[in-house]
Amino acid sequence: AVVKRLKAAGAVILGKTVTTECAYFAPGKTRNPWNPEHTPGGSSSGSAAAVAAGMVPLALGSQTNGSTIRPAAFCGVYGFKPTHGLIPRTGVLELSRTLDHVGLFARNLEDIALLAEELAGYDEGDPDTRLRARIPFRAILAEAPPLEPMFAFIKTPHWDRCDAETHEAFAELQEALGDRMEEVELFPSAGDAWSWHQTVMDTEMAHNFEREWTEGRDKLSPQLQTLIGRGREVKAVDYLRARRAIRPMVESFDELFMERYDAILTPAALGTAPKGLATGDPSLCSLWTLCGMPAISLPLMRGANGLPLGVQL
């Protein structure tokens, strides 16, 4: 559906970029354009790298955990994971109906807005989309905000695992933003969000990859075999409990936005792109993906090694 919409808008589709195996952790051959000894992140590895290297101005990806935000951060480009159900996933390999999103990559916000404007909307093939008026993303982007925005800096339980230079970079960001950035504690009900995300993802991927498991298990990577095997053991009551936890979390974040804040600010990844081709840790994306919240990675900073360091809103 998204490719069809882009063609109708006059886009030229150049090709299919490399992804990880089934959008999970086993990497492809793509390297980071900033330093080929480092990973581009995943699962949308080729999309982020192609935009960063100047091969294409725009690219599509997906996100079920951190597969758009993390490669965008590692490759120093803008990456946008829209609200769940905003962009139709019809025709996209289904991993998890609850968690799957189409992701967008570009080298500037204007191009992200251009892509989003053409792709957002209802499609009868995706039951999570809905009829809505066309959103004028480009016009909204061009407007000055009516008020200076307030940012809630939420570290999440994974802050202590971030690299030292990530801590230093966000201290500088906090100094630059001054009283427009306030540290906010994550409410207790979200503390189990990471285990809930894993339960939902494992269960739904095991269900959707039933044929691959039964007919070609030996051809799957060890990482994917482990996930599917784990998902096949999840109890129905645990899966339903994890699904049921999403709505109360979203409502708590709604209150946060209504009371004071315009956006939540966090790192996009634990640090810069690691050496090797392993895709990196997606834990700083899991909560926002589980809640279906819109997220964007902004290439605002660099690490001591010269590689990009992303800020996630």
C-alpha positions in Angstrom: 0.0 0.0 0.0 2.8 2.5 0.9 4.7 1.9 -2.4 1.4 2.2 -4.3 0.8 5.6 -2.7 4.3 6.8 -3.3 4.1 5.9 -7.0 0.7 7.6 -7.3 2.3 10.8 -5.8 5.1 10.7 -8.5 7.9 9.0 -6.5 10.5 6.9 -8.3 11.0 3.6 -6.5 14.7 2.7 -6.9 14.7 -0.7 -5.1 14.6 -2.8 -2.0 17.2 -2.2 0.6 18.8 -4.8 2.9 17.0 -5.7 6.1 17.8 -8.1 8.9 16.3 -11.5 8.7 12.5 -11.1 9.1 13.0 -7.7 10.7 14.6 -9.3 13.8 18.2 -9.4 15.1 20.2 -11.5 12.6 22.0 -8.8 10.5 22.5 -8.4 6.7 25.6 -7.2 5.0 25.0 -3.5 5.2 27.6 -1.3 7.1 27.4 2.1 8.6 28.4 4.8 6.0 30.1 6.9 8.7 32.5 4.0 9.5 32.2 0.6 7.8 33.5 -1.1 10.8 30.3 -0.3 12.7 26.7 -1.4 12.4 24.0 0.7 10.7 21.5 -0.7 13.2 18.5 -2.7 12.3 16.2 -4.0 11.2 15.8 -1.2 8.6 19.6 -1.3 8.0 19.8 -0.6 4.3 17.1 2.1 4.4 19.0 4.2 7.0 22.4 3.6 5.4 21.2 4.4 1.9 19.8 7.8 3.1 22.9 8.6 5.1 25.2 7.7 2.2 23.2 9.9 -0.2 22.1 7.0 -2.4 18.5 8.1 -2.0 16.8 11.1 -0.4 14.0 9.0 1.2 13.4 5.5 2.4 10.9 3.3 4.1 11.5 0.9 7.0 9.5 -0.7 9.8 9.5 -0.8 13.5 8.2 -3.5 15.9 10.7 -2.6 18.6 13.4 -0.1 17.6 14.0 -0.9 13.9 13.5 2.7 12.6 14.6 4.9 15.4 17.8 3.1 16.2 19.3 2.8 12.7 18.3 6.5 12.1 20.3 7.4 15.2 23.3 5.2 14.3 23.4 6.6 10.7 22.8 10.2 11.5 19.5 10.8 9.7 16.0 11.6 10.6 13.8 8.6 11.4 10.1 8.8 12.1 7.9 6.1 13.6 4.3 7.5 13.4 1.4 6.8 15.7 0.3 3.1 15.4 -2.2 2.8 12.6 -1.4 6.2 11.0 0.3 4.6 8.0 -1.1 1.4 6.6 0.9 -1.8 6.7 -1.0 -3.6 4.0 1.4 -5.9 2.1 4.2 -5.5 4.7 5.5 -8.7 6.3 3.5 -9.0 9.5 5.4 -9.6 12.6 3.0 -8.2 15.2 -0.3 -6.5 14.5 0.0 -4.8 18.0 3.5 -3.5 17.5 4.2 -3.2 13.8 4.7 0.3 12.3 5.9 1.6 8.9 8.9 3.9 9.5 10.3 6.8 7.4 13.9 8.0 6.8 15.2 11.3 5.3 18.0 13.8 5.7 15.7 16.7 6.7 12.4 17.2 8.5 10.8 18.7 5.3 11.3 15.4 3.5 9.9 13.4 6.5 6.8 15.6 6.4 6.5 15.1 2.6 6.6 11.3 3.0 4.2 11.3 6.0 1.7 13.5 4.2 1.4 11.1 1.2 1.4 7.9 3.3 -0.9 8.6 6.3 -4.5 7.5 6.0 -7.0 4.7 5.8 -6.5 1.4 3.9 -9.1 -1.3 4.0 -6.3 -3.9 4.2 -5.1 -2.7 7.5 -7.7 -2.9 10.3 -5.8 -0.6 12.6 -6.1 2.4 10.2 -9.1 4.6 10.2 -10.8 7.2 8.0 -9.3 10.7 8.7 -8.8 14.0 7.1 -5.5 14.5 5.2 -2.9 15.8 7.7 -0.9 18.8 6.2 2.4 17.8 7.7 4.5 20.2 5.6 2.3 23.2 6.4 2.4 22.4 10.1 6.2 22.0 10.0 6.5 25.5 8.3 4.6 27.2 11.1 6.2 28.6 14.2 5.0 27.0 17.4 2.5 29.2 19.2 4.4 28.7 22.5 7.9 27.5 23.3 7.6 23.8 23.8 8.1 22.1 27.2 10.0 18.8 27.2 9.7 15.9 29.7 13.1 14.2 30.0 12.3 10.6 30.9 15.4 8.5 31.5 13.6 5.1 31.8 15.1 2.2 33.8 17.7 1.7 31.0 19.4 5.1 31.5 22.2 3.6 33.6 23.1 1.3 30.7 23.7 4.2 28.4 27.3 5.1 27.5 29.0 7.8 29.5 29.1 10.1 26.4 25.3 9.7 26.1 25.0 11.0 29.7 27.3 13.9 28.9 25.5 14.8 25.7 22.2 14.9 27.4 23.6 17.0 30.2 24.7 19.5 27.5 21.2 19.3 25.9 19.6 20.0 29.3 21.8 23.0 29.8 21.0 24.3 26.3 17.2 23.9 26.8 17.3 25.3 30.3 13.9 25.5 32.0 12.1 24.1 28.9 13.4 20.6 29.8 12.4 19.0 33.1 13.3 15.6 34.3 10.1 13.5 34.9 10.0 10.1 36.7 8.4 7.3 34.7 5.2 6.3 36.5 5.4 2.9 38.3 2.7 1.3 36.1 5.1 1.5 33.2 7.9 -0.3 35.0 7.0 -3.7 33.4 6.5 -2.3 29.9 9.6 -4.0 28.6 8.5 -7.5 29.7 5.1 -6.8 28.3 6.5 -5.7 25.0 8.6 -9.0 24.8 5.5 -11.1 25.6 3.4 -9.5 22.9 6.2 -9.5 20.3 7.3 -13.1 21.0 3.7 -14.4 20.9 2.5 -12.7 17.8 5.7 -13.4 15.9 5.5 -17.0 16.8 2.0 -17.1 15.5 2.8 -15.2 12.3 5.9 -17.4 11.6 4.2 -20.7 12.2 4.9 -21.9 8.6 8.5 -20.9 8.7 8.9 -22.7 12.0 7.2 -25.9 10.9 8.6 -26.1 7.3 12.0 -24.4 7.5 13.1 -24.2 11.1 16.7 -25.3 10.2 17.0 -22.3 7.8 16.2 -19.7 10.5 18.9 -17.9 12.4 19.5 -19.0 16.1 18.1 -15.6 17.2 14.8 -16.1 15.3 14.5 -19.7 16.4 14.9 -18.6 20.0 12.2 -15.9 19.7 9.7 -18.2 18.0 10.4 -21.0 20.5 9.9 -18.6 23.4 6.7 -17.2 21.9 5.2 -20.7 21.5 5.5 -21.2 25.2 3.7 -18.0 26.3 0.5 -18.7 28.2 -2.6 -17.1 26.9 -3.3 -15.4 30.2 0.1 -13.7 30.2 -0.3 -12.5 26.6 -3.7 -11.1 27.4 -2.4 -9.4 30.5 0.3 -7.7 28.6 -2.1 -6.5 25.9 -4.5 -5.2 28.6 -1.7 -3.2 30.2 -1.2 -0.9 27.1 -4.3 1.3 27.4 -3.7 2.4 31.0 -0.1 3.4 30.1 -1.3 5.4 27.2 -3.8 7.2 29.4 -1.1 8.1 31.9 1.0 9.6 29.1 -2.1 11.5 27.9 -2.3 13.1 31.4 1.4 14.1 31.2 0.8 15.9 27.9 -2.4 17.6 29.0 -0.9 18.8 32.2 2.4 20.4 31.1 4.5 18.8 28.4 4.5 18.9 24.6 6.9 16.0 24.0 9.0 13.4 25.8 12.7 13.5 25.3 15.0 10.5 25.6 18.1 9.0 23.9 17.4 7.1 20.7 19.9 4.4 21.6 22.3 3.5 24.4 25.2 5.2 22.5 26.7 5.5 19.1 26.7 2.5 16.6 28.7 -0.4 18.1 31.5 -2.1 16.1 30.6 -5.1 14.0 27.2 -5.8 12.4 25.1 -6.7 15.4 22.1 -4.4 15.2 22.3 -2.9 18.7 20.0 -2.7 21.7 16.4 -1.4 21.1 15.4 -1.1 24.7 15.1 2.7 24.6 12.4 2.3 22.0 10.4 -0.5 23.4 8.1 1.5 25.7 7.1 4.0 23.0 6.5 1.3 20.4 4.3 -0.7 22.9 2.2 2.4 23.5 1.9 3.1 19.7 3.2 6.7 20.4 4.8 8.7 17.6 8.6 8.9 17.8 11.3 10.7 15.8 15.1 10.4 16.0 16.9 13.8 15.5 20.6 13.6 14.5 21.6 16.4 16.8 24.9 15.2 18.4 28.1 13.2 17.9 30.0 10.8 20.0 33.8 11.1 20.8 34.4 8.6 17.9 32.7 11.0 15.5 29.6 8.8 15.0 26.1 10.2 15.2 24.2 10.2 18.5 20.4 10.5 18.2 17.9 12.3 20.3 14.4 10.7 20.5 11.2 12.7 20.8 
